[in-house]
């Protein structure tokens, strides 16, 4: 299939059927190496194959060499990738955060040049938001950008930056003035002099995250995303994508883990399995509603904190069920269950802590005030 002959999909059922047929005929399964390096290489392989066959181009606008159609087609594609375990869903789904941000905020020519590199797997990008002491509180970030002639000079530190050691570019938040209106975003080449990346080993044994240091890094003015002070708005616009399509992919992945648990459980506990399934089904229903609202052009806001709380709860409930129904497996064997169980412990931290999300729900949705 190529752009000239590619059908213009509107019907999701037709898209899914044709996609499944193509995936059945093209083996994109990963190899036996499950290291992070291998996962990133597999991600690039999958994106390249899907892009070359045009599947990765559906749901994206023509301005970035997309083939159009509703954005839900991207959710279906990611769901199939996750269900078939072709790529790790967390790193696959980063595309759903970074590409829409570039399309909305980058100069048109820059987006047209760069987004196809991400979609096609030629490049991996990262997101420089969190800082030491201000992970879920973007308003307190301190990485500073100072104007100088026709460029900006950036200094500071980011942390928990996913896949920074593999990234060619970074969507970076900086401070250019006090307050929410003093946050400005840039699109930074990661090979720029003055950038140092230091991977961080997490408790599940993977260097997925990194801390990134910026020491007088020069960025030209044409790499600003939006205008000075648009960084806060950019971050708020990014959240609907992170908590809609990305969550849909993650939920599909968690269902595969529930199926695997059912296959490996010799003495099932119907009550505990039922509770895990109910938690997953609840967040899937919520995510479906969020996807539908986004497709209808609604602007999403604080209500996506509910999606975040439900997903974190479901993920942790599922892997606690794994621990209970496979006694000793996590503790005594070197199994993939162990790393996933440990990773799930962070579900109430990454992407906005559970405490922050509940505060948002209480204050902005339930109008319970600050106390």
N, C-alpha and C positions, 0 to 999 in steps of 0.2 A: 504494500500500500504506500502511496506517496501523495503529496499535497494535491496534485492534479486530479487524482482519482479518488481521494478520500471522501467518504460520505459525510454529509452535514448532519451529525446526530442531534436529534432533539429528544427522542424517546430513550429513556434510560434503559429500558428492558432490551431494546435492540443493541444498544451499546454494550451492555454487559454480556449478552449472548455472543456477539461477534468477538469481543475481547477474550472471553473464555475459550472460544474456538482457536483463536490465535495463540494463546498461552499454552493450550494443549499441544499445539504443533511445534512450539519453540521452547526448548528446555532451557530455562534460566535459573535452574536450581543452584544454590551455592554449593561449594565444595566442603570437604571435611574440616577445613581450618576455620575456627570460629573466633580467632583473635580480632581485635579492633581493626588492625590493618587490613585483614581479610574482609571484614564487614564493610569498610569504606570502599575497598576495591570492588566488592560485589555490588554495592550501591551504584557506583559509577557504571558498571557493566549493565545493570538492569535499566538505569535511566537512559543510557545510550541506545540500547536495543529498543526500548519503548518509544524513544524519540524518533529514531530512524524509521520505525514502523508507523509513526504519527500518533500513536495512542497518548503519548505524553503531551501532545500539543492541543488536545481537545480541552475545552473549558478555559483556554487562555485567549486573550484578544489578538487580533491580527497584527497589532502594533509591535508585538514581541514575537512574531512569527508563529502565533497560535492559530488554531483552526476554528476558534469560536465554540459556540454551544454553551449550555448552562454549566456553571461551576460545579454542579453536583456530579458531572462526569469525572471530575478529578477525584471526588470522594469515592466513587465506584472503583476507579483505577487503583487507588491506594488500598481500598478494602480487598481487592483481589490479590494485590502484592502481599499484603499482610496475611491473608488467609492461606496463601500458598507458601508462606515463609520464604519469599524470594529475597527480601531485604529487611533489615531490622527496622521496625516501624518508626521508632523515635527519630532516627537520623534520616529516614526517607521523608518524613513529614515536615522536616525543616523547610522544605521547598514551599510549603503552604503558608509559611510565615514571611519568608524573605522575598519571594517573587512578587506577591501582591503589594508589599511595601515599596519595592522599586517601581512598580507600575504606577502607583499612586503618587509617589513623592520625587522620584528622580527626574531630571531633565529627560524629555522624550527620547532624544538620541542616545543617551546613556542607557536607558532602560532597554531600548531596541537592540543595543549592542550586547549588553551584559546578561539579560534574562535568558536568552537561548543557551548561553554557556552553562547556566545552572540547570535548566530543564534537560539539556542533552547529556549531563553527566561529565562534561569537560572540566567543570570546576565544582568545588565544594565551598560554601560560604559559612560564615559564623555570625553570631549576634552578640555584640558587646554592650550589654545592658547592666548586669549585676556588678556590684563593687563590694569590697570588704566593708561590712557594716551597713550596707544599703541594698541587700539583695532584693527584698520585696518592696522597698521604699525608694522608688526612682527619684522622688523629689529631693532626696538627700545626696544624690550622686555628686562627686567632686572632680572627676576627670575634666580638665579644663581645655577649652579651645580659645586661643587668643589670635585676633586678626593681625596680620603683618603684610603690608603691601597687597599683593594679589593672592595671598594664600592664608592658611590658618596653621597655627602651631599647637599641637595637642600633646598634653602631658597628663599622666595619671595611670591608674591601674584598674583592670577589670578582672573578675573572677567567675568561676563556674561557666566559662565560655565553652560551649559544646563544640568539639572537633576543631578547635582553633589551630591545632598543630597540622591539620590537613587543609585548612582553608586558604583560598586565594584572595578572598575579599571579606570585609567585615562591615556590617551595618552597625554603626557606633553612635552611642549617645554621649554627648559632652555637655558641659556647662559653659555657657557664654554670657550669662547674667544671672542675678539672683532669682529665686522662685521658679514656679512651674513654667512660666513664660521665658525662662532663661536657659532652657534645654534645647540643644540643636543637634541634629543628626547628620552624620557624614557616611559616605561609602568609601571605605579605605582599603587600598591594596595592602595585603599582609606582608609583602616583601619590601615595603617602604623602610628605609633606614630609621632606626630608633625603636622598632617594635621587637620585643622579646616575648616568646611564648614558652611557658613552663607547664607541661602536663601535670595533672593532679591524679594520684591514685586513690580511687574511692574504695569503700569497704567491700564492694562486690568485685574488686580486683581488676578493674578496667580503667584505663587512662582516658575516659571519655571527655572529661572536663579539663580546662586549663586556666591558669592565670596569665593575663596578658599585660605587659608593661609598655607604656608609651612615653618615650623620652624625647621631647622636642621633635615630634613627628610632623613633617610638613605635608599638608593636604591642600590641594588647589581648591579655589572657591567653587569651581564647577562640579565638585564632588559633594557639595552640600545637598541633602535631601530636603526639599522644601525650602523654606526661608529661615532666617535666624529666629529661634524661639518656637519652631514647629515640632521640636522633638517630643514634647509631652503628647501632643495630638497624634503624632505618628505612633507612639507606643500604645495609646488607647485604641487607635484604629487597627493595630496589629492583633490585639487580643481576640476579636471575633474570629479571625482566621485560625489562631492558635487553638481556640476552644470550640471550633466547629469541625472543620475537615480533619485537622490533626487528631482531635479526640475520636472522631469516627474511625480513623485508622487504628488508633490504640485499642479501641473497644474490640475491633475485629481480631486483633492480635490476642487479646485476653480470652476471647471465645475459643481460639485454637488451644490455649493453655488449659481451659476447662475441659475440652474434648480429650486432651492428652491425659489429664488427671483421671478422667473417667476410664480411660483405657488401661491405666496403670493401677487403679485401686482394686484390690482384691476383696476388701470388706468395706463397701461404701456406707457412708453415714448419710441417709437420705435427707435428714434435717439440715446437716451442715452443707451438703451439696446444694440443697434447695435454697439456702440463704445466700450462698455464693452466686447461684444462677439469678436469683431475684435482684441482687445488687447490680449485676451486669445488665440484666434486662431493663432495670429502672434507668440506668445511665444511658443505655442505648435509645430508649424511648425519648429521654430528654434531649439527647444529641440529635435525634431525628427531627425533633421540633425546632431546634436551633438551626439546623441545616435548612429547613424549610423557610424559616423566617429570613435567613440570609439570602436565600434564592429569590425571595419576594422583594428584596431590596430594602428590608428593614435595617435600621441602624441598631446594632447590639451594644449593650453597655453592661451595667453592674449585674444584670441577671445571669451573665455567663459565669459568675462566681458560683452559682448553684451547680452548673455543669462541672466545674473544677472540684468542688467538694464531693459530688457524687462519684466522679471518676476515681479520685484518690481513695475513697471509701471502698469502692468495688474492687480496686486493684489489691488493696491490702487484705480485704476479706478473702479474696480468691487464694492468695498465697499463704495466708494463715490456714486455710482449709487444706492446701497442699501439705503444709507442715503436719497437720493433725492426722491426715488420712494416709500419709506415707511415712510412718514413724521411723526415725533414725536416718532416713534418706538424706535429708538436708544436713544433718550433723555429722554423719559418718561416711558419706560417699562423696566423691568428686563428680557432681552431677550438675547439669545446666540449671536444675531447679534451685540450687543454692544461690547462684549469682542473681537469678531473677527474684528470688525471695528477698535477698538483701537490697536489691535495687528498689523493690516495691516499698521498702521502709522509707524511702525518700519521696514517695508520691505525695505526701502531705507537706513537702517542703518546696520541691522544684516548681517553677512556673507560678509562684505565689503561695505562700504558706497557708495552711488551713486556718490559722488564727486570723490572718489578714482577710481571707475570703469570708470568714464568718462575720468579721467586723463590717465588711462591705455590705453583706446581706442584711445585717441588723440595722445599719445606719442609713443605707441608701435604698433598700427595698422595703424594709419593715418600718422605717422612720422611728427607730427606737432611741435616737439621740446618741451622743458621744459616750455616755456612761453605760 
